[in-house]
Amino acid sequence: MRKSLQGTFFQAICVTLLLRCSLAVYNTSFCPGGFFYDTTVLNCVACGSNKVTSSDGLGCSCSPGYIFDPNVFGFRGDCTQCPSGTAPNLDKNRCLNCALGVNPATLDCSCSTATQIPIETVQDGSNPASKTCTQCDSTTIPGFTNSSGLKSCTPCPYGYTYNTNSTPWVCVCDTAKGFVSAGPTCVSQTDITDTLNGIALVDARRLTYYNIEPTGDATSILAESSPLSYYFFYAVSKCKKYQDPTACGVFANLCVLTLYNEAHPICRLYSDYSTTLETIGFDDAGAKKYIPWLFFTKKADSIIFTSILNVDLYFTRSGSPQLNFVLAKYHLNGTYLGFESLDNQLQFCYSTSQISKVTSTLGANFVSSCQVEAKLLLERQEEMIFYEMFVIDKDKNYIDIPV
């Protein structure tokens, strides 16, 4: 049995057959550099001379410029320095010759230009005595290292090209081929023109806030939204042109940020696009293929008094019946974060009580109030999460809850 208490594990191990029981205290804090976490003793252990901690923190590797001693190769093996003019291979078991010398910064073989990378493998699988330098193609980024440690000439994704003026080189939108930056990616300017229906970014990113505290004679304020500005081109073009699920999720989220204002350019684009899509068979024509369901087409009464919810509800002496509410979670960037049971996620005020027991009780009323300074809300810097609410009936069907 293990219990966590302020970063320390107390492990009680009892082996009945051996009639042995021991209690030990172990340090589980992050091991410092030059140490690894030994899972056999559950503690930090020094790597030893000429070694560094491995990337997973559970072992050690030889320091740059060193290889494992071939006579004592293994987990506890010693590390020896490569002779002058040589550099270790990736497996740290051989020193290879460097025709152009050793780079003092990386202790790897040098190449004549920054567009070359040192290669130590050959196609037939043999072990060469030297590393050779290979010229990367002009459309790739040289010197990037993959998870296995191999140097590679990495091509930029479609729509990108590499920027040689930055260090290290990075992929940027290929403006020469008509691609522009749009949110987290690059988008074809042609796709943007074809999908925006003439709506300009300057109009799409504006939000009007009404019923504000009066400042003079003003009761509303016009502001520009950074999320709308950042995601607009990406969400609309990638969703309408390619039906990208993540982009369509962002498209829906942007409309939600306007409070479902169908007069706003983004929601208007969303609604217009939905009319071109096939209905997917829910009990409302507003549910369309490819995009999240934002708008009901039925009147409120027909939705509220629907007969599709199949549940057995009855009152007993022990209490009132409970409805099973769940929430689908989405990040602003369109990432689906899974389902979770309804608790206090939708409550503005912090609370330690089990709010879900109240909010899911049939016939119960719940009132919560608090005062929070706007400054404190901004200082939280919490990720913006979007929720879609469902009730699960006895047939395990998920029924949308209108808001």
C-alpha positions, 0 to 999 in steps of 0.5 A, a space after each residue: 500500500 502506498 500513500 502520498 504525504 507532502 511529496 514523500 512515499 511511505 511504502 509498507 511491504 508485508 510478505 506473509 509467506 516470509 513473515 517479513 514486514 518493513 516500513 521505509 521512507 523514500 525521497 521522490 523529489 526531482 533528482 538533480 543533474 548528475 543523478 538518476 532515480 533508481 527504481 529498485 531503492 526509490 531514491 536518487 543515485 549519483 551517475 558517476 564520473 563523466 556521465 549525465 542523467 538520461 532523458 527519462 531520469 531513470 538512468 545515465 549516459 556518457 557525457 558528450 565526447 565520451 563512450 562507455 568503456 568497451 571492457 565494462 559495458 553496461 548500466 554501471 559501465 565506466 565512460 572514457 573520453 574519445 581521442 582527439 579528432 574523433 567523436 562518439 557514435 549515437 550508441 556511445 560505444 565507438 569513437 568515429 573519425 572526424 575529417 573536419 575536426 570536432 565542434 567544440 560546442 557539441 563535441 560532435 564532428 564538424 561540417 564545412 557549412 551550416 546546411 550540412 549534417 554529420 552522418 554515421 550510418 550506411 544503408 547496408 548496416 555496417 559500422 563506418 570508421 568515420 562520420 561523413 557530412 551530407 548536404 541538406 536539400 534547400 527545402 529542409 532544415 538541417 541539424 534537427 534531431 529526432 527522438 532517437 538522437 539521429 541528425 536529419 534534414 527535416 522537411 517543412 510541412 506543406 505550406 511552409 519554408 524554412 527561415 535561414 535568418 533565425 537561429 536555429 532555423 525554423 519553418 515559416 509560412 511560404 509567402 512566395 507560394 501564397 501561404 499566410 499565417 493563420 492561427 496555429 498553421 499556414 493557410 492558402 490565401 486562395 482558400 481564405 478568399 474562397 471561404 470568407 464570403 467577403 467578410 474582412 478580419 477587421 469586422 470579424 474580430 470586433 465584439 460589442 459589449 452591452 449593458 455595461 456600467 455607464 461611462 458618461 452616456 455610453 452603455 456599450 463598448 466596441 472591442 477587438 478580440 485577440 482569439 477571434 483575430 488569431 483563429 478566424 482565417 484558420 477556423 473558417 478556411 480549414 473547416 469550410 474547405 476541408 471539414 477539419 474537425 479541429 478547425 470546425 471545433 474552433 469555428 464553433 467556439 468563436 461563435 460561442 464567444 460572441 454569445 451565439 450572436 447570429 448577427 455577428 460575422 462569424 456566427 453568420 458565416 457558421 449559420 450560412 455554412 450549416 445550411 449547405 450541410 447534410 442533417 445527421 438525423 438527430 431530433 432537430 434539423 440544426 444538427 449538421 454533418 462536420 460541424 458542432 451543433 450550436 443552434 436548434 431549429 425547433 421552438 423552445 417549448 417543443 425542445 423542453 417538453 421532448 419525449 426522447 428522454 427515457 428515464 424512470 424518476 420517482 420520489 422515495 423517503 430516502 430522497 429525490 431522483 437524480 439525473 445523470 449529467 455529463 459534460 463534453 470538454 473542448 479547448 479553445 483551439 478545438 482539442 477534444 478533452 473528453 467527458 466528465 461528470 457534472 460537478 462545479 465546472 459551470 459555477 462562477 463562484 468557487 465552492 468545496 461542496 458537492 454541487 452536483 448532488 444539488 444540481 442533478 436533483 429533480 425539482 431542486 433549486 440552487 442559488 450561488 452568489 459571490 463577489 469577485 474582482 475583475 483583476 483577480 479573474 484576469 490574474 488566474 490566467 486559466 485556459 478557456 474551456 468550452 463545455 457541451 452538456 448532456 443528460 444520460 438516459 437509462 438506455 445510455 443515450 446522450 441527450 443534448 441540453 439546450 442553454 
